[in-house]
Amino acid sequence: MDDSTAYTWVPPEFNLTQSPSSVEPWPAFSDPLHPGNFARSAKWCPDGSVALVQCEHREFRILVPKGSEGGNGSTSNLTNEALVRTLPQSAPILDYAWYPTASPASPASFCFAASVREAPVKLLDASDGRLRASYPIVDHRERQIAPHSLAFNPSVTKLYCGFEDAIEVFDIGRPGEGTRLPTSPSKKSRDGLKGIISALAFSPPYESDLYAAGSLAAAPGNIVLFTETDGTVPVSFINGGPAAGVTQLHFNPMRPHILYAAFRRHRAIYSWDLRADVGAPLAVYSPPTKPGEETNQKRRFDVDIVGRFLGVGDQDGNVNIFDLSEPSEGESSVAPEPRLTWTAHEDAIGGVSFHPTRACLLSVSGSRHFHTREEEDSDSDSSSDDNLDDQDNEEERVVRSVRSVRRPAAPQTPVPLDSSMKLWDFRTTAAESD
């Protein structure tokens, strides 16, 4: 057999005729010291060996699927509890990004960048969480700035960090100060890209130096295309989306001229064809809506490795899969319906991530739910009044009422309804799952 054809990679095949099966539910966040902890988002390592999870309570978690190599040898005989490694941080996490060639098989590349509030950008070892390098961003008041978005360029030589009205570019091989690229000429100017740069994404081709940046400014034209050659001059402004802050940008892996964007307090994912008119979206992928107001929680969507499907969760616990292929004759491409929708969790889904080599999807859930103190006091007072004898006088009732009013209220702690992580299998037959 010819060596050139001995190893042929076959794209994963997704069976969307029925809901996928949950093949590997990881344990929920059951820390009694932090009952409000849950997973905000998750991203697979580029080789699919492990997944990196951003948690509400200042920590990362490394999830190692059974039977994969997680850097410490085979994990086929380990329990679910042993498949999770925790990397605590000193402050809330704003964003993170895998090193583009990260793999446990290559310890030198097995790392990721993390933005932690009021701290330099960190390059952390994914095996034990140790600090490899730091990249500080300092403002005019000598304060540490933590960027709201991170992205490695395709050649893996630079790290781009977005913050208010600027992007800081660092040479990965030389930790220290970076090069600041202002996205707007001045604070008072209306030109350029204003606001906090909340999303960054590079076009996949290595020969291209095009990247997209989005801001939290709730104004038209808050997505701009730049080039690495001159990151201060906008190439094009993208319009047609809602007047809301951008929370995520993503290029199609196989059609790099297609750009997707998610917006704050909006369920729909918008897409544009950069070869055509960028003043109007190419398609709007909107999950089914229910009555009620959208939350401020970010929800990460994802596109599979060959750019065929888009997955996104919603605040009702459902996962929606959209077909990104070209529409057939007579079909509408402006607002396509999801190919598959199923209930995955009992709480809002913070993010989904397609496995890079298998027909699997990782989903994480959890959101802040406050139980009002007034409801608890009302229930307590009503039960106390029911237990009073008919002979109790009005004075005793007044004393009890005063005591209940003066009782200090306990601080409210948000608790998620469902803080779980699940791996969904889309493969057709059971033999393929083995």
N, C-alpha and C positions, 0 to 999 in steps of 0.2 A: 504494500500500500504506500502511496506517495505521502511523504511527511507533510506536504502542504495541505492535504485533505484528511489527514488522520484525525485532527481535532477541529470539529466544526461546531460553532456555538449556535444553538437554536433558540430563538426568542421564546419566552414563556407564553403558553397558551391559556387564555382566561375563558372559563365557562361561565357565561352570564345568563344562562337560561334558568338558573335557580340561585337562591341565596347561598353564599359560601358557608362552610362549616368552620367553627372556632376550634382550631387544632391545638392551640397552646395558650390558655389564659394564664397570665402571670398573676401572682398574688397582688391583692389590692394594698393600698397604703394604710397599714394598720398600726402606725406609731402612736402610742397613747400620749406622748409628749406633744405631738403635733397632729391633732385630729383633723385639721383643715388642710393637710397636705394632699396633693394630687398631681398628676402629670399634665403639664401644659402642652407639650408637643414632643414628637419623636422623629428621629432621622436615622435611616439605616447607614451603616458604614459602606463606603463605595463598593466593597467586595461582598456585602451582605452577610458577613460573619457575625456582627453584633449590631445592636441598635443603641443609640444615645438618646436619653430622655431628659428633658428639662422639667424640673419639679417646682411646684409652688413654693416650697420651703427651702430655698437657697441651696439646692443640691442638684447634681447630675446623677443619673443611674445608667449603668451599662447593662443591657439585657443580652444574654447569650442564649440563643435557641438551642434546644437539645440536639446533640449530634454534630454541632458545628465546632470549629476551632475558635476558642475565645482567648487565645494567647497563653493559656495554661494547660494545653493538651486537650484531649477528647473530653467532652462534657456529657456523653451519652448516658452515664450512670448517675449523674447528679440530680438532686431534687430541684424543684422550682426555686426554693429559697436560696440555693447555692448558685443559681443562675443570674443573680442580681448583685452588682457591685455599686456601692454608693460613693460619690465623690462630693463631699460637702464644700460649700463656698462661703465666703465671708459676708456676702450681701446678695440681694435679689439679682437674678440673672436676666439680662436684657436680650441677648441673642447669642448664637453659637453656630459654628460651621465646621464640618469635618475637613481635614486635610484631603485634597482631591485624590490622593493615592493611598489613603490610610488602609492598613490591613494588619491584623495580628501576626500574619506570616512575615511581615517586614517591620520589626520593632522600631526602626528609625523613622518610619512614616506613620506609625500608629499614634496619631495625636489629633487634636482639634483646637480651634480658636474659640475663646469665650469672652464675652463682654459682661462684666460684673459691675454693678453700680459703684461709682466713686473709686474706681481702681483702674490701673492700666489694662489694656487688652492682654489676655493671657494665652499662651500656647501651652496646653496641658497634655501630658502623657495620658493616653486613654487606658493604659494598663493599671496605673496606680494613682493617677491624678497629680503627680508631681509637676512643678512648674519648669518648663523647658526654656521659655523666653517671655519677655514682656515688652509691650509696645505702648509707651505713654502718650496720651493726648492731653495737653495742658492749655487752658484758656488764658486770657489776658490778666486774670486775677490769680494766676498760679494754682488753679484748682484742677484736679484730675477729672477728665470727662470720659464717661463710658459711652461708646457709640451705641446707637439703637439698631444698627444693621452691620453685618459682616459678610464679606465675599472674597474668595480667592480668585485670582485671574486664571484663565485657562492654562497658561504656561507655568503656573504654580511658582511664580517668583515674587508676586506682590500680594499684599493683603489690604483690601479696601474697607474702610470703616466710615459709616455715615453718621453724622450728628447734625447739630443745628446749622443750617446754611453752609455746610462744608463737608468735604470728604477727605479723610486723612489716608494717605497711601504709605505703606511700610514695605521695606525690603525684608522679606522673610528671613533671609540669611544674615541680616545685620540688625539685631534688636537695638532699639533706641528711638530717637526722634524720626518722624516721617515727613512727608511732603504734603502740605495742605492745599487742597483744590477748592476754592470758594465756588459754590453753586449759584451765588448771586453777587453782583458787583458790590453792593453795600447793604446795610440794614434798611436804609430808607428807599432803596431802589425797588421798583416793581418788576424788574427784569430778572430772568434766570429762574431757578428753582428755589422757592422760599420754604422755610419751615424745617422741621427735623427730618433728616433723610432716614426714613424708616424701613426702606427696602432697597436691596441691590441685587442685580442678577446679570451674569455675563452670557453673551451669546456663545453657544457650544463650540463652534468651529475654532480650531487652534489658530488658523490664519486670520481670524477676525479679532479686532480689538474693540468691538462694540459692546457697550454695557448699558443697562437701564437703571435709573434711579427714581425712586418715588418718595414723596414726602407726606407728612401728616397734615399739611395745609389743606383745609376743606375748600378747595378752589379748583376751577377747571385748569387743565394743563399741569397737574401735579405729578406727571410721569414724563421724564425727559431722557432722551438717548444721548450718550456721550461716547467718546473714544478714548482709549488709553493714550493715544498720541497727544491729544489736547483735551484734558478733562475739564477745562474751564469754559469751553465754548460748546453750547448745546448743538447737537446735530439735528434734533427734531423734538417737538413737543407733541405728546400723544393726548388726544382729547376724546370726548364721547363717553367717558365714564361718569359715575355719580360724583356729586360734590361732597366727597368724603375723603378722609385720610387713607393712604395706601398702606396696607399691612403686609403684603407679600407680592413679589414679582417672580416669574418663572418662564424660561424659554422652553419651547418644545425641543426635546433632545434630537429628533430626526428632521424636524422642519424648523431650523433656527430663525426663520423669518416670522414665526408666530410667537407672540408674547402674551402671557396670561397675567392677570392682576386681581388681587382680592382687596376689598375695601372695608373700612371700619363700619360696623353696624349694618352690613349688607351681606345677604346670603349668596348673592350671585357672583360668579367668576366671569370677568370680562376678558375677551381676547381681541388682538389686533393683528392684521397682516402688515408687516413693516414694508413690504414691497408695494403696497397700494396706499390708499388714502387712510392716514392715521387719525383723521378727524372724526371717524365713526368706528365703533367696534365691529369686528368681523362676526362675532357670536357672543351670546350671553348665556352662560350655563347656570340656570337658576334652579335650585332644589325646590320641591313643593313647600309652600309656605303655610303657616298656621296663624290664626289670630294671636296677637301679642306683639310686644315690642322687642326688637333685637337688642342683645346685650353688647357691651363694649369688649367682651372677651375675643381675643384673636383666635382664629381657626385656620390652621395651615392646611392647604390642599396639596396635592401631588399629582404628577404625571408619570406614567410608567416608563420604563427604560427605552422603549421603542416609540413612544409618543402616540400610542393608540387610545389610551383611556385616561380620563381625569377623575380623581377621587376626592371627595370633599364631605366632611361631616357637618351636622347642624346642631343647634342648641336643644333639639328634641331627642337626640341620641340616635339619629339615623345616619347611615352612610349612603351616599349617592355616587354612582359610577356613570360617567358620560362617555359616549363614543366620540373620539376626536377625528375620525376618518371623514373624508370628503362626503358631503350629503349626496344622495342619489337624486336623479332627475325628479322634480316635483316636490321634493322635501325642502323644508325651510331650514336654513343654517343660522338664522338670527337668534332663535330661542329654542334650541333642541331640548327634547325631553330626556331625562336620565334613562339609561338602558337598564339599570338595576338599582333598587332601593330596598334596604332592609334595616330593621332595628338592631343596632349593635350594642348599645349601652342604655342605661337608665338615667343618664345625665348628659349635659352638653359634651360634644366631642371636640377636644382641643386641637387635634391634628391627626392626619392619616399619612402613611408613608408606604409606597410600593416597594417590595423587595426587588433589588436590582437583577437577580438571576432566577427567581422563582415566581410563580403565579400566586403570590401571597400579598396581603396587605396588613399592616400593623395600625391599630387604632387605639387612642388613649382618650379617657374621659375624665370629667370632673369640672366643677365650677363652684363659685362661692354662693352659699345659701345661708341667709341670716334668718333665725327664728326670733321673732320680735318678743321683747320682754313683756309688752303689754298683754299679749295673748296668754303668756304663762301666769301673769298676775291675775288676769281675769278669771282663768280657770281655778287658781288657788283661792281667790276670794269667794267665788261662787260655791266651792266645796266647803269652805269654812262656814259660810252663812247657812248652808244646809244642815250642818252639824250643831248649830246653836239650838238650845232649848227654847221653847215658847216663853219661858219665864225670864230670859235674858232681857235686861232693860236697854233702853236706847243709849245710855251712857257707855255701856260696855261695847256697843256697836261702834260708837264714835271713837273710843280708845283704840279699837282694833283697826279702824280705818286710818287713824293717824299713824299708827305703827307701820301699816303697810305702805303709806306714802313716804315715810322717812327711811324706810329700808333701802340701803344703798343698792343700786342696780349693778348686777354683775356685767362685766364687759362682754359684748357680743363676739362670739367666735364663729366665723363662717365655716360650715361643714359641707363637704360635697355629698351628693346623694349616691353617686357611684364613682369611685376612684379606681378604675380597673384599666388593664392593658390587655388587648386581645390580638391574636394573630389569626387572620382569616385565610383559608385555602380555597382558591378558585380552580384548582386542577380538576379535570373531568372525572377520572376514575381513581379508585382507591389504590390501584397499583402504582399510579404516578405519584401518590403521596408518600410511598415507602422509600 
